[in-house]
Amino acid sequence: MKESPQNKKLEEILRSSKFAAGGFLGGDKRSVPEIIDADLSELSKSGYNIEQVVDRMQEITNAAIAGLGTWVTIDKFRQAKVDEAKGQLPCPWPHPARFAKRITILRHADFDETIMWSDLNIHLIAEHGFFEGRDSDFRVEPGRLIAMIF
């Protein structure tokens, strides 16, 4: 099937590093629809949907914002903090969404691990079903995310 000019342009933007260092796709050779389909399939196997995931991500981010850069207790297993920088990041899709340059870091005591996401990640997952490509700097693996936030 021939790719539409709009999808081709979007893929060029996502592969470039204009908006994000290393681009949104990293070294992933799959097309954007293939990446989205695979991630949504993994998400559906987990028993959670996008709305539940982004609501929980936003809930954790909001709690961490109150800590002003210090670790905040989310529950008996999780702590989170945010790091912020000046400026905003635009969504690479063709609409006028912009997001604070804020990173949420979540630490899970059971796994002795951390995971991070940006405000833009929350939007990309919520509105576009896009967790970013493999090896991109801000790729959020759906399975790992589920294990960490729920």
Backbone hydrogen bonds, N-H to C=O, Kabsch-Sander energy under -0.5 kcal/mol:
donor,donor_aa,acceptor,acceptor_aa,energy
8,K,4,S,-2.3
9,K,5,P,-2.4
10,L,6,Q,-2.4
11,E,7,N,-2.5
12,E,8,K,-2.0
13,I,9,K,-2.2
14,L,10,L,-2.8
15,R,11,E,-2.0
16,S,12,E,-1.3
23,G,20,A,-2.8
24,F,14,L,-2.7
25,L,14,L,-1.1
26,G,22,G,-0.6
27,G,134,R,-0.8
28,D,25,L,-2.3
28,D,134,R,-0.9
35,I,31,S,-2.3
36,I,32,V,-2.6
37,D,33,P,-2.6
38,A,34,E,-2.3
39,D,35,I,-2.3
40,L,36,I,-2.7
41,S,37,D,-2.0
42,E,38,A,-2.2
43,L,39,D,-2.5
44,S,40,L,-2.4
45,K,41,S,-1.7
46,S,42,E,-0.9
46,S,43,L,-0.9
47,G,43,L,-0.6
47,G,44,S,-0.9
48,Y,43,L,-1.0
53,V,49,N,-2.2
54,V,50,I,-3.0
55,D,51,E,-2.2
56,R,52,Q,-2.0
57,M,53,V,-2.6
58,Q,54,V,-2.6
59,E,55,D,-2.3
60,I,56,R,-2.4
61,T,57,M,-2.5
62,N,58,Q,-3.0
63,A,59,E,-2.1
64,A,60,I,-2.4
65,I,61,T,-2.4
66,A,62,N,-1.1
67,G,64,A,-1.5
68,L,65,I,-1.8
69,G,64,A,-0.5
70,T,67,G,-1.3
72,V,80,A,-2.8
74,I,78,R,-2.5
75,D,78,R,-1.4
79,Q,107,R,-2.2
80,A,72,V,-2.3
81,K,105,I,-1.9
83,D,103,I,-2.3
85,A,101,K,-2.3
89,L,99,F,-3.2
91,C,97,A,-2.4
95,H,93,W,-2.3
97,A,95,H,-0.8
99,F,89,L,-2.6
101,K,85,A,-0.5
101,K,87,G,-1.4
102,R,100,A,-2.1
103,I,83,D,-2.9
104,T,117,W,-3.4
105,I,81,K,-3.1
105,I,103,I,-0.5
106,L,104,T,-0.5
106,L,115,I,-3.1
107,R,79,Q,-3.5
108,H,113,E,-2.5
109,A,77,F,-3.3
109,A,107,R,-0.5
112,D,108,H,-1.3
113,E,108,H,-1.3
115,I,106,L,-1.9
117,W,104,T,-1.9
119,D,102,R,-1.3
122,I,118,S,-1.8
123,H,119,D,-1.8
124,L,120,L,-3.0
125,I,121,N,-2.5
126,A,122,I,-2.6
127,E,123,H,-3.2
128,H,123,H,-0.6
128,H,124,L,-1.3
129,G,125,I,-1.2
130,F,124,L,-2.2
131,F,129,G,-0.6
133,G,24,F,-2.8
136,S,133,G,-1.9
139,R,136,S,-1.6
140,V,131,F,-2.2
141,E,139,R,-0.6
145,L,141,E,-2.8
146,I,142,P,-2.5
147,A,143,G,-2.0
148,M,144,R,-2.0
149,I,145,L,-2.6
150,F,146,I,-2.0
